Every structure is written in C-alpha cells, then in structure tokens.
C-alpha cells in the first residue's frame, strides 16, 4: 500500500497503477485547512472540544468596529454603517445609547469616570457622551478618526486620517496637533506602562513611541502596510499586529454608507438580544498599496488613499513582539489570514483573524514555538475586535454585528470538516481510520463522508453518510467518485473526552488507460540521398515529417488532412517507425507493433512486448504498396491483468515505393540549331513529380510535363533545346516519382 501524507499539500499523488492510495491528515497545519465549530486545535496538532461559544449580543447593524469597557464593566460598541453607539451591561442587555450624524463610529474610549468618547467618520468629529447626552467635543481637520486613547491625566489623543496626524485634546474644542507622522493614516493608539503614547500608521506600517509634542522614536518599520493593533504590557513589552488593507475596507464602508445617507432617512432601530449559531461567509478585506511616505514630510491637504492591491512579500499579516530593549521578534505570520486584533488574557496573548473568526492563543515565553493554539473558530468571516473580559474573551463580528463570548469550560459538542480531497480520477473507497491521544482510539467521535465529481461540494454531491464510530467497522459507504470529504463530530460528557490527531482515508483510484498520441515513419537514407542528389530548389514531398495526434476528445488532427505518406528506400536502407505514448497514472507501458497491406484484412505482428517506442524495419522487407501500422500500448506492467487498460492508434496510409520510374526517349530530332525529343515516363507505385535533364554532365535543368503539370503516374515531356551546339553530345533525362525514386534515360545526339 502506498501511503502519502498531507502535511505539505492537500492533493495526494496517485500511486502507479491501480494500487491502493491513502489520504492522510496529520498535525497542526493539516487541520488548519479545514473548518470547525466548537473545537480547539492544540499546538501539537490535536483537535479537542473548545470553549463554549455564546452569542451575547446581536443587532441589525453591519459591523462592530470597536469595543471599549467602562469602569463599571459595561461595554460600549461603535458600529456601522448607520453610526450607532450601543451600551451592553454585564447581563448582556443592550441599549441604543446614541446615533451619530455620520455612518461610522470607528473609535471609542471611556475615561475613569465612565464618560464615553466616540469618533465618527467620514467627516471626522469627536463626541463626548455623558448621561446619555452627546455633545461635539473636538473637530480636527481630518476625514477619519481611527483611534482614541486617554492618558492618565485625562488628556484625549485622537488618531486621524487622511493627513496622518495625532491630536491632543485637553478640553471641549481645545486641541492641538501633537505629532505629524507624515503618513496617510494613524491607525492605532495605546499607552505604554510609562504613560508614553504608542501609535501605528498606514501605508508604511510604522510603530512610533511618542514622548512629547513632535518628538517620536520609531520602534519598528514593518514590511506590511498597516499597524492594526497595539498591546503594551507592564514589563515594557509591546505586541503589535500588522496586515495589509484593513484600513481600506473601513474607508470603503464609510464612503458607501455616507453616500446612502444622503439619499435616505434612517429607520428606527429596535435592539434585540439573541443566542444563535448562524454562520456567515468569509469576507476578505481588500488589499492596499501605497508608496512609501517619508516620516519627515507632511502629506498635502488633498492627499487621499485608494487600494488597487498591494504586494508586500508573501505574508498577509504578522504578529510582532517588541522587547523592552527595542529588539523585535516575529511571533506569527500568515499568507492566508488577516490578523485584526490582539488582547492580553491571563499571561497569554490572544489574537483574532478573519479566517472564519479564528481566535488563537500564544503563551508568553513560548516565542520560539511558531505553532500557536487555535482556541476557537467563531464561524464568522468578518471578525473585527477582541476584548479580554472577566466573564470570558469577547469577539466582535460583522455581516450581522454580534458579540460572541468564549466560556471558560469546554462545550458539549463540536465538529470538524476536512478540506475536499481530489483522488485524481473516480475512486473506489476503502476504510476511514483515526487515532487520538497517544494513538488510542478515542470515544465520543463519529465520522461521516460525502463524495462527488465537482471540485466544490454542491447539490450533485451525495448526502453525508450514516455515522461511523466503530474503527472495526469503518468502511466508507459513499458512492465512488473523484472527490471526497469527511466530517468528525465530537460529543463530550462524563465518560468521553474526544480527541483527534490523525485521520486516513484509503481508496483505489480507477486505472486510467494510456494514450498513444502519434506515429512517425521515416526513411533517413532516402531523405539523405535526395538532399545530395536533388536540386536545392525542389524537394520531393516524401521528405516532410508525418505524424498524427489523438486529442483527449478523440479527434484526429493533422495540419492539412490525412494524406498518404510516401516512403522510399534504396537497397540496404532502413525505415524507422516511432511513436509517442503516455499514461495519466504514470504507469510503465508495453507496446505491440503491427502492420497490414491495403488489400489485407488481418494485422501482422512485427514485434510485441516492447518497452522502447521505436522500431527499425529493413528497407526491402515490404514490397511496393500502401500499408498501415498499428501501435498498442498496455499498462499491464503496473496493474493486475483484470484491471490493465490498453490503447491503440493506427497510422495514416504509408505508400512504400522502391521502384523507380521507367523512362524512355524518342529518336532525337535536329532542326537547324535546335534539338527536340519526346520523353515518356511511367511509375507503378506513385505519381511522377519532377523531370530534369543534363547536357554533357552539366547542371540539371527542370522540364515540365507536356500537359503543364507533372502529377500522374504516366507523363510525356517534350525536350526542346535551342541553339544546340554541333557535334556529338550526351543528354541524360532524370524523372522522380513522389517517393523520391529516380529513373534515367540517355540520348546521344550527333
């Protein structure tokens, strides 16, 4: 049995011939390629029941852009695309606190007294909300307000775009430019353990530490264009998330919502609290590309940002750790997932990605281990924010704005769906096998399979099979097909703690027949003779290569139809027959070569059981006539006899002509200074193609047939020479047939 591992690629190479193949899923990277709900994936590649996921809050809004927690434990949610600010109490009861006159609330901050500050876009303003009343607090000269941060002395810092400025606000309407980054957008703010302001920018992905007005130090210049989130720790360590294109997605949302507000009246909002397991599709944010901007310059007031697509190496996002000594370490990176937020939780760093709302955990001190724990998968494609809370980590999602809470205890059930596997051809399915902790067969597990012949599961696929829970009775009952997918269902309880670290599917791929693609027949000696003996300005048709190709649709194709091939050989020359064949499964092939004459009914074997794809035939073995050659290819060297397949191809007719034309000349006629003679030529095997003459062993001169075209097996040529010199002369006439054979005659003129 040939076993192939999926660690590097989901597609498994088919074993040669109809031998059993095995598709295996092992370890962390393999299981990351699937979909799951209610499960966690440990760093050593084991699927186990994950924390219970509860929907704490849901609304009719499109996005939750930001979350902030008040001193009393209440949560404040900034949403889009209708500019609503919600308050969520500790019991999960949500109320609409305020509706802005702008469609997006990207930034929220809450001071120690419970006063809420909200930044609106795309006409950037900061509002102060206290006791349910909102007043305009500060209006910077900016379109977007991306982040807010409150210092210990009560000062409010405002991160803006599209001029890349940070404002310091000390009171209502009292603000100043605190730092000019020279970037287009300031995307993230945070205060470190010493009260210094940290800021991230876009499009140059720069992380700043700002210690005073217009005084900053660049902690890190990332290769990715946007610093998305910043989390400082008490010991001076800073974690930062970078990605490409997140800011562009928010700008597009703001622009679209602003356009809709100008032509419609916003409806009344009713807020509801529900628990749901509804899953949304994956929405990947657009990527953005922008030129590098020098930090020492300020963009002009008309600067705007567009996102035609970007190229920042292979990674889409990364998680960095900046140590207190300013050294930087990349803890995690991905080519497929965008990291959207970070949070500290009991000594671990949590981060959220857009791959179906995945939440990862990276324990501090394990920075050398690039394999993190996938804690949960919320099943939401548009996940935006993460917040560590006493009752459990909270994740904000979009499409239908929700707050999801991760419980501290494992859930009661979960499931995992594998990626679709391509067997390469229709396959006969064998058994599904699995192992769990330490190779033991786990309880609380059931498997289902489904199959189909389209690359993505659709209505043409089979239904999920009945559950398979006994490893001793694990035969796959899904129909034979090219593609297969399996699903593992986990059920926990007092007597079951299911775990899964390896799954294998055995199958027997259908043996695909070989294909004989072309047959080529040539006589090298004949071609060489013609090149040395014939005029350089005219070459017989037989020198052209002949081939025939069978396409995958069964069509036969040649450039100008399928003409008979002319093969001529002089005594002792050889004819070579060559063919091209291959096998889709990579099987070794055996060939048989046959021939038959045009008037014959049975194929004669020239040679059998060949592994080479050429055969040389003696020049005089076949007499003049039209012949066909047939090549068969069999893959029985790599398959059992009852499963072996065979293919064949027959050549176009090949005309073998060994006999030269018979040339006769009449008695020459002299008329003054001219000379005339009639020349008759006839060939038994093919038509005549060319006539030429030579006087006294001089150069050859062509003569056309009397009827104007040399194209028949019998032709008459009129040889007429003007100003023919007196005396005795030798005139030699040479006539070629289509196979390149030459017949000669001579005339002695007196």
C-alpha positions in Angstrom: 0.0 0.0 0.0 1.3 3.4 -0.9 0.7 6.0 1.9 1.1 9.6 1.2 1.0 12.4 3.8 -1.0 15.6 3.5 1.5 17.7 5.6 2.7 19.8 2.6 -0.2 19.6 0.2 -3.8 18.5 0.2 -3.5 16.7 -3.2 -2.1 13.2 -2.9 -0.2 11.8 -5.8 -1.9 8.7 -7.2 0.2 5.5 -6.8 1.3 4.0 -10.1 -1.4 1.8 -11.5 -4.5 0.6 -9.7 -2.8 0.2 -6.3 -4.3 1.5 -3.0 -3.6 5.1 -2.1 -4.0 6.8 1.3 -5.0 10.3 2.0 -3.9 11.3 5.5 -4.3 14.4 7.7 -1.8 14.8 10.5 -0.9 17.7 12.7 -1.5 21.3 13.1 -1.0 22.6 9.6 -3.2 19.9 8.0 -6.1 20.6 10.4 -5.9 24.3 9.9 -7.0 23.8 6.4 -10.4 22.5 7.5 -13.5 24.1 9.0 -14.6 23.6 12.6 -17.0 24.7 15.2 -16.9 24.2 19.0 -13.3 22.8 18.8 -9.8 23.9 19.6 -6.6 22.9 17.8 -3.6 22.4 20.2 -0.1 23.4 19.2 0.8 19.7 18.9 -1.9 19.2 16.2 -4.7 17.6 18.2 -8.4 18.5 17.8 -10.3 18.7 21.1 -13.5 20.3 22.4 -13.0 24.0 22.7 -14.6 26.6 24.9 -18.3 27.1 24.7 -19.3 29.9 22.4 -22.3 32.1 23.3 -23.8 34.9 21.3 -24.0 37.6 24.0 -25.4 40.4 21.7 -26.7 40.8 18.2 -28.2 43.7 16.3 -29.3 44.7 12.8 -26.1 46.7 12.2 -23.5 45.6 9.6 -20.3 46.0 11.6 -19.0 46.4 15.1 -15.9 48.5 14.6 -14.7 48.9 18.2 -15.3 47.8 21.8 -14.5 49.7 25.0 -15.1 48.7 28.6 -16.3 51.2 31.2 -15.2 51.2 34.8 -18.5 49.5 35.8 -17.9 46.6 33.4 -20.3 47.9 30.8 -19.3 47.5 27.1 -19.7 50.2 24.5 -19.9 49.2 20.9 -19.2 51.5 17.9 -21.0 50.2 14.8 -21.5 50.9 11.1 -22.9 51.6 8.7 -25.5 53.7 10.5 -23.4 55.3 13.1 -24.9 53.7 16.2 -23.4 53.5 19.7 -24.7 50.7 21.9 -24.2 50.0 25.6 -24.1 46.5 26.8 -24.4 45.8 30.5 -22.9 42.9 32.4 -26.1 40.8 32.0 -25.9 41.1 28.2 -28.8 43.6 27.9 -28.1 46.0 25.1 -29.5 49.5 24.5 -29.0 52.1 21.8 -27.1 54.9 23.5 -26.6 57.4 20.6 -26.9 57.7 16.9 -24.3 59.8 15.1 -24.9 62.0 12.1 -22.1 60.1 10.4 -22.3 56.5 9.2 -19.3 55.0 11.0 -18.0 55.0 14.6 -14.5 53.6 14.3 -13.1 54.7 17.6 -14.3 54.6 21.2 -12.6 55.5 24.6 -14.0 55.5 28.1 -12.4 57.6 30.9 -12.2 56.5 34.6 -15.5 58.4 35.3 -17.4 56.5 32.7 -17.6 59.3 30.2 -17.6 57.9 26.6 -15.8 59.5 23.7 -16.7 58.4 20.1 -15.0 59.3 16.9 -17.1 59.5 13.7 -16.3 59.2 10.0 -16.0 60.0 7.2 -16.3 63.6 8.4 -14.2 63.2 11.4 -15.5 64.6 14.7 -15.1 63.5 18.4 -18.3 63.4 20.6 -18.5 63.3 24.4 -21.4 61.2 25.7 -22.3 61.5 29.3 -25.6 60.5 31.0 -27.0 59.6 27.6 -26.3 63.1 26.1 -23.8 63.6 23.3 -22.1 66.9 22.6 -19.5 67.7 19.9 -16.2 67.7 21.8 -13.5 68.3 19.1 -13.4 68.6 15.3 -10.0 68.0 13.8 -9.2 68.9 10.2 -9.5 65.2 9.2 -11.9 62.9 7.4 -11.3 59.8 9.5 -10.9 59.2 13.2 -9.4 55.7 13.6 -8.5 55.5 17.3 -8.8 57.3 20.7 -6.7 56.9 23.8 -7.0 58.6 27.2 -3.9 59.5 29.2 -3.7 59.2 33.0 -4.0 63.0 33.3 -7.3 62.9 31.3 -5.9 64.2 28.0 -7.5 62.6 24.9 -5.4 61.6 22.0 -7.0 61.4 18.6 -5.6 59.3 15.6 -6.7 60.6 12.3 -6.5 60.2 8.5 -6.2 61.3 5.7 -3.3 63.6 6.9 -1.7 61.2 9.4 -1.9 63.4 12.4 -2.3 62.8 16.1 -4.2 65.4 18.1 -4.0 66.1 21.9 -7.3 67.4 23.3 -7.4 69.0 26.7 -11.0 70.2 26.8 -14.0 70.9 24.7 -12.8 72.5 21.5 -9.3 72.7 22.8 -6.9 70.6 20.8 -3.6 70.8 19.0 -1.5 68.7 16.6 0.6 66.5 18.9 2.5 64.7 16.2 2.8 64.8 12.4 3.6 61.3 11.2 4.0 62.1 7.5 1.9 59.1 6.8 -1.6 59.0 5.4 -3.4 57.4 8.4 -2.7 56.8 12.1 -4.5 53.5 12.6 -3.9 52.5 16.3 -3.1 54.2 19.6 -2.1 52.8 23.1 -0.4 54.0 26.3 2.6 52.0 27.5 3.4 51.2 31.1 5.3 54.6 31.5 2.5 56.7 30.1 4.1 57.2 26.7 1.9 57.2 23.6 2.3 54.4 21.0 1.0 54.9 17.5 0.8 52.8 14.4 0.4 54.1 10.8 -0.5 53.2 7.3 0.6 52.9 4.5 4.1 52.3 5.9 3.3 50.1 8.9 5.4 52.1 11.3 5.2 51.8 15.1 6.0 55.0 16.9 6.7 55.8 20.6 5.9 59.5 21.1 7.3 61.1 24.3 6.5 64.7 23.7 5.0 67.1 21.2 6.6 66.4 17.8 9.1 64.1 19.4 9.0 60.4 18.5 11.1 57.3 18.1 10.3 54.6 15.5 10.2 51.3 17.4 9.6 49.2 14.2 9.1 49.7 10.5 7.1 46.6 9.4 7.1 45.2 5.9 3.3 45.1 5.9 1.5 48.4 5.3 -0.7 48.8 8.3 -0.2 48.5 12.1 -3.6 47.3 13.1 -3.4 46.8 16.9 -1.0 47.6 19.8 -1.0 45.9 23.2 1.6 47.1 25.8 2.4 45.0 28.9 3.5 46.1 32.4 7.1 44.8 31.9 7.6 47.1 28.8 7.0 44.5 26.1 4.8 45.6 23.2 2.8 43.4 20.9 1.7 44.7 17.6 -0.4 43.3 14.7 0.3 44.3 11.1 -1.7 43.5 8.0 -2.4 44.8 4.5 -5.6 46.5 3.5 -7.7 46.6 6.7 -8.0 50.4 6.7 -9.1 50.4 3.0 -12.0 48.1 3.9 -13.2 50.5 6.6 -12.8 53.5 4.2 -14.8 51.8 1.6 -17.5 51.0 4.1 -17.6 54.6 5.3 -17.8 56.0 1.7 -20.6 53.7 0.8 -22.6 54.4 3.9 -22.1 58.2 3.6 -23.4 58.0 0.0 -26.5 56.2 1.1 -27.2 58.6 3.9 -27.6 61.5 1.5 -30.5 59.8 -0.2 -32.4 58.0 2.5 -33.8 58.5 6.0 -32.5 56.2 8.7 -35.2 53.9 10.1 -35.9 53.4 13.8 -33.7 50.8 15.4 -35.0 48.1 17.7 -32.3 46.3 19.7 -32.7 42.6 20.5 -30.6 40.1 22.3 -30.5 36.5 20.9 -28.4 33.4 21.0 -27.6 32.0 17.6 -25.3 29.7 15.8 -25.7 31.4 12.4 -22.6 31.4 10.4 -21.6 34.0 7.9 -19.4 33.5 4.8 -15.8 34.6 4.6 -15.3 38.3 3.6 -11.7 39.1 3.0 -10.8 42.8 3.2 -9.3 44.3 0.1 -5.6 44.8 -0.1 -4.0 48.2 -0.4 -0.8 49.5 -2.0 0.7 52.9 -1.4 4.1 54.4 -1.9 6.5 54.7 1.0 6.0 58.1 2.7 8.9 59.8 4.4 8.1 60.5 8.1 9.8 63.9 7.9 7.2 65.3 5.5 3.5 66.1 5.8 1.1 65.0 3.1 -0.7 67.8 1.4 -4.3 68.6 2.4 -5.6 66.9 -0.7 -4.0 63.5 0.0 -6.4 60.6 -0.4 -5.9 56.9 -0.3 -7.0 54.2 -2.7 -6.5 50.4 -2.6 -5.8 48.9 -6.0 -4.0 45.9 -4.5 -0.6 45.6 -2.8 2.5 43.5 -2.8 4.4 43.2 0.5 6.1 39.9 0.1 4.3 36.6 0.8 2.7 37.4 4.1 -0.8 38.9 4.6 -0.4 39.6 8.3 2.0 39.2 11.2 2.3 39.4 15.0 5.4 41.2 16.4 6.9 41.3 19.9 9.0 44.4 20.6 11.1 43.7 23.7 12.0 46.4 26.3 15.4 46.7 24.7 13.7 47.5 21.3 14.6 44.2 19.7 11.8 42.8 17.5 10.6 39.3 17.1 8.0 37.9 14.7 5.8 35.5 16.7 3.4 34.6 13.9 2.7 35.3 10.3 0.3 34.1 7.7 -0.1 34.1 3.9 -3.8 33.3 4.2 -5.2 35.1 7.2 -5.5 38.7 8.3 -4.9 39.4 11.9 -7.4 42.0 13.2 -6.9 42.5 16.9 -4.9 41.5 20.0 -5.7 41.1 23.7 -3.9 40.0 26.8 -5.6 37.3 28.9 -4.0 35.8 32.0 -0.4 35.8 30.8 -1.2 34.8 27.2 -1.6 36.9 24.0 -4.9 36.3 22.1 -5.3 37.3 18.5 -8.2 37.3 16.1 -8.1 36.6 12.3 -10.6 36.8 9.5 -10.4 33.1 8.7 -14.0 32.3 9.9 -13.4 34.3 13.1 -10.4 32.3 14.4 -9.1 33.1 17.9 -5.5 32.0 18.6 -3.6 31.9 21.9 0.2 32.4 22.2 1.6 31.9 25.7 4.2 34.4 26.7 7.6 32.8 26.9 7.0 30.4 24.1 8.2 32.8 21.4 10.5 30.2 19.8 7.5 28.0 19.1 5.8 29.3 15.9 2.9 26.9 16.3 0.1 28.5 18.3 -3.1 27.1 19.7 -6.3 27.7 17.8 -8.6 28.3 20.7 -11.9 28.7 18.8 -13.4 29.3 15.5 -16.5 31.5 15.7 -17.7 30.7 12.2 -17.8 34.4 11.2 -15.8 35.6 8.3 -15.9 39.3 9.2 -14.4 39.3 12.7 -13.1 42.7 13.8 -12.3 43.2 17.5 -11.2 41.1 20.5 -11.5 42.0 24.2 -10.5 40.0 27.3 -13.2 40.3 29.9 -13.7 38.7 33.3 -16.5 36.5 32.2 -14.7 35.3 29.1 -13.0 36.6 26.0 -15.3 38.6 23.7 -15.1 38.8 19.9 -16.9 41.3 17.7 -18.1 40.1 14.3 -19.7 41.7 11.3 -22.1 40.9 8.5 -24.7 40.8 11.3 -23.0 42.6 14.1 -22.6 40.3 17.1 -20.6 39.9 20.3 -19.5 36.3 20.9 -18.2 35.2 24.3 -15.8 32.3 24.9 -16.6 30.4 28.0 -14.1 29.0 30.4 -15.3 25.4 30.2 -15.3 23.2 27.1 -18.5 22.9 25.1 -20.6 19.8 24.9 -20.1 19.2 21.2 -18.3 20.3 18.1 -17.5 19.3 14.5 -14.6 19.4 12.0 -14.9 19.3 8.2 -11.9 18.3 6.2 -10.9 20.1 3.0 -12.1 18.3 -0.2 -9.6 15.7 -1.4 -9.1 15.0 -5.1 -8.3 11.4 -5.9 -7.4 12.4 -9.5 -10.0 10.1 -11.0 -13.0 8.2 -9.9 -12.0 6.0 -7.0 -13.3 3.1 -5.0 -13.4 4.0 -1.3 -12.0 1.7 1.4 -11.9 2.5 5.1 -11.5 5.6 7.2 -9.2 5.3 10.2 -8.3 7.6 13.0 -6.3 7.9 16.2 -6.4 10.2 19.2 -4.4 10.9 22.3 -1.2 8.8 22.4 -2.5 6.7 19.4 -5.5 5.5 21.4 -8.9 5.2 19.7 -11.0 8.0 21.2 -14.6 7.7 22.3 -17.2 10.4 21.6 -16.3 10.6 17.9 -18.3 9.8 14.9 -17.3 10.3 11.2 -19.4 10.9 8.1 -18.3 11.1 4.5 -19.7 12.5 1.3 -18.4 12.3 -2.3 -19.0 14.0 -5.7 -17.4 14.7 -9.0 -17.2 18.5 -8.7 -14.3 20.2 -7.0 -16.6 22.0 -4.6 -19.5 20.3 -2.8 -22.8 21.2 -4.3 -26.2 19.7 -4.9 -24.8 17.0 -7.1 -22.8 15.5 -4.2 -24.0 12.6 -2.1 -25.6 13.2 1.3 -23.5 12.8 4.4 -23.2 9.1 5.2 -24.5 7.5 8.3 -22.1 8.0 11.2 -19.1 5.7 11.6 -18.0 5.4 15.2 -16.5 1.9 15.4 -12.9 1.7 14.0 -13.5 -2.0 13.3 -16.5 -1.2 11.0 -15.2 1.9 9.3 -15.9 1.1 5.6 -16.8 4.2 3.6 -20.2 3.8 2.0 -20.3 7.0 0.0 -20.6 6.4 -3.8 -17.5 6.0 -5.9 -16.4 9.4 -7.2 -13.4 11.6 -7.8 -13.7 13.9 -4.7 -14.3 13.1 -1.0 -14.8 15.0 2.2 -15.1 13.8 5.8 -16.7 15.3 8.9 -15.8 14.4 12.5 -18.5 15.0 15.2 -17.3 15.4 18.8 -19.5 14.7 21.7 -18.3 15.3 25.3 -19.6 14.1 28.6 -18.6 12.5 31.8 -17.3 9.3 30.1 -16.0 10.9 26.9 -13.3 13.4 26.2 -12.8 13.0 22.5 -9.5 14.0 20.8 -8.3 13.5 17.2 -4.8 13.8 15.8 -4.8 11.6 12.7 -7.3 10.6 10.0 -6.6 8.4 7.0 -8.8 7.5 4.0 -7.9 4.5 1.8 -9.0 4.3 -1.8 -8.4 2.5 -5.0 -8.2 5.0 -7.9 -9.6 4.0 -11.2 -7.0 2.8 -13.6 -6.8 5.3 -16.5 -6.0 3.9 -19.9 -2.8 5.0 -21.7 -2.9 7.2 -24.7 -0.9 6.7 -28.0 -0.6 10.2 -29.3 1.4 10.0 -32.6 3.1 7.6 -35.0 6.0 8.9 -37.2 7.5 6.9 -40.1 10.7 8.0 -41.9 13.5 6.7 -44.0 16.6 8.6 -43.2 18.7 7.1 -46.0 16.1 8.1 -48.6 15.9 11.7 -47.3 19.7 12.0 -47.3 20.0 10.7 -50.8 17.5 13.3 -52.0 19.3 16.1 -50.3 22.6 15.2 -52.0 21.2 14.3 -55.4 18.3 16.7 -55.9 18.2 20.3 -56.8 18.2 22.6 -53.8 15.3 24.5 -55.1 13.0 21.5 -55.2 12.4 18.7 -52.7 10.1 15.7 -53.0 7.1 15.6 -50.8 8.3 12.5 -49.0 10.9 14.5 -47.1 8.2 16.0 -44.9 7.7 14.5 -41.5 4.4 12.6 -40.9 2.6 12.5 -37.6 -1.0 12.0 -36.3 -2.3 13.1 -32.9 -5.2 11.8 -30.9 -6.6 14.5 -28.6 -8.4 14.0 -25.3 -11.7 14.3 -27.2 -10.8 11.5 -29.6 -10.4 13.9 -32.5 -7.7 13.1 -35.2 -5.8 16.2 -36.2 -3.3 16.9 -39.0 -2.5 20.4 -40.4 -3.9 19.6 -43.9 -5.9 16.4 -43.6 -4.5 12.9 -43.5 -2.5 12.3 -46.7 -0.8 9.0 -47.5 2.9 9.1 -46.6 5.5 8.2 -49.3 8.4 6.1 -48.1 11.2 5.1 -50.4 14.4 3.3 -49.7 17.4 2.3 -51.7 18.9 -1.1 -51.3 20.2 -1.6 -47.8 18.4 1.4 -46.3 16.1 1.2 -43.3 12.6 2.5 -42.3 12.1 3.8 -38.8 8.8 3.7 -37.0 8.5 5.8 -33.9 5.5 6.7 -31.7 4.7 8.8 -28.6 2.5 7.4 -25.8 1.9 8.2 -22.1 -0.1 7.1 -19.2 -2.1 9.6 -16.9 -1.3 7.4 -13.9 2.4 7.3 -14.7 2.3 3.5 -15.3 5.0 1.7 -17.3 3.9 0.8 -20.8 4.4 -2.2 -23.1 4.0 -1.8 -26.8 3.0 -4.1 -29.7 3.6 -3.1 -33.3 1.5 -4.4 -36.2 1.2 -3.8 -40.0 -1.2 -4.8 -42.8 -1.4 -4.0 -46.5 -4.2 -2.0 -48.0 -5.9 -5.1 -49.5 -5.3 -7.2 -46.4 -7.8 -7.9 -43.6 -5.6 -9.1 -40.7 -2.9 -7.3 -38.7 0.5 -9.0 -38.7 2.7 -8.6 -35.6 6.1 -7.0 -36.3 7.2 -7.1 -32.7 5.5 -7.5 -29.3 6.1 -6.6 -25.6 8.4 -3.7 -26.4 9.3 -1.1 -23.7 11.0 1.2 -26.2 9.0 3.3 -28.6 10.9 2.9 -31.9 11.3 0.0 -34.3 13.6 -0.2 -37.4 12.5 -2.2 -40.4 14.8 -3.4 -43.2 14.3 -1.4 -46.4 13.4 -4.3 -48.7 11.1 -6.3 -46.3 7.9 -4.8 -47.7 7.1 -4.7 -51.4 5.7 -1.6 -53.2 2.2 -0.7 -52.0 0.1 1.1 -49.3 0.5 -0.1 -45.7 -0.9 0.8 -42.3 0.9 0.5 -39.0 -0.8 0.0 -35.6 0.7 0.6 -32.2 -1.0 -0.7 -29.0 0.1 0.4 -25.5 -0.8 -1.6 -22.4 -0.2 -0.7 -18.7 -0.3 -4.3 -17.5 3.3 -4.0 -16.1 1.8 -1.8 -13.3 -1.6 -3.3 -12.9 -3.3 -6.7 -12.3 -4.3 -8.3 -15.6 -8.0 -7.8 -14.9 -7.5 -4.1 -14.3 -5.0 -3.4 -17.0 -6.0 -1.0 -19.8 -4.9 -0.7 -23.4 -5.0 1.9 -26.1 -4.2 1.8 -29.8 -3.5 4.1 -32.7 -3.4 3.3 -36.5 -1.2 5.4 -38.8 -2.4 7.1 -41.9 -1.7 5.0 -45.1 2.0 4.8 -45.9 2.9 4.3 -49.5 6.1 2.2 -50.0 7.7 2.7 -53.4 11.0 1.1 -54.0 10.8 1.0 -57.9 12.0 4.0 -59.9 10.0 5.3 -62.9 10.7 3.7 -66.4 11.9 6.5 -68.7 12.1 6.1 -72.5 13.2 8.7 -75.0 12.4 9.0 -78.7 14.9 9.4 -81.5 16.2 12.9 -81.3 15.3 15.4 -83.9 17.6 18.2 -85.1 16.1 21.3 -86.8 18.9 23.7 -87.7 20.4 24.8 -84.4 17.5 23.3 -82.2 17.1 19.9 -80.8 13.9 18.0 -79.8 13.0 14.7 -78.3 9.9 13.1 -76.7 10.4 11.6 -73.2 7.8 9.1 -71.7 7.9 8.2 -68.1 5.8 5.7 -66.1 5.8 4.6 -62.5 4.0 1.6 -60.9 4.0 2.8 -57.3 3.3 6.5 -57.2 2.8 9.6 -59.4 5.6 11.4 -61.1 6.8 14.7 -59.5 9.7 16.1 -61.5 11.7 15.8 -64.7 15.1 17.3 -65.4 17.9 16.9 -68.0 21.6 17.4 -68.1 23.8 18.0 -71.3 27.3 16.6 -71.2 27.2 16.0 -67.4 26.3 19.7 -66.9 23.8 21.2 -64.4 20.3 19.8 -64.1 17.6 21.8 -65.8 13.9 21.1 -65.0 11.3 20.3 -67.6 7.5 20.4 -67.1 5.1 17.8 -68.5 3.5 18.4 -71.8 0.1 19.0 -70.2 1.6 21.6 -67.9 1.5 19.7 -64.6 3.6 16.7 -63.5 1.1 14.9 -61.4 0.3 11.5 -63.0 1.8 8.0 -63.0 2.4 8.4 -66.8 3.6 11.7 -68.3 5.1 12.8 -71.6 7.8 15.5 -71.6 8.9 17.5 -74.7 12.6 18.2 -74.5 13.4 21.2 -76.8 16.8 22.9 -76.8 17.5 26.0 -78.8 21.0 26.9 -80.1 22.2 23.4 -79.5 25.9 23.2 -80.4 27.0 21.0 -83.3 28.9 17.7 -82.8 28.2 14.7 -80.6 26.6 15.3 -77.2 25.1 13.3 -74.3 21.7 14.3 -73.0 20.6 12.5 -69.7 17.0 12.7 -68.6 16.1 12.0 -64.9 12.5 11.6 -63.7 11.5 11.4 -60.0 8.3 9.8 -58.6 6.6 11.0 -55.4 8.6 8.6 -53.3 11.9 10.2 -54.5 12.9 7.3 -56.7 14.7 8.4 -59.9 14.6 6.8 -63.3 17.0 7.8 -66.1 17.4 7.6 -69.8 20.0 8.9 -72.2 20.1 10.3 -75.7 23.2 10.6 -77.8 22.9 13.5 -80.3 25.1 13.6 -83.3 
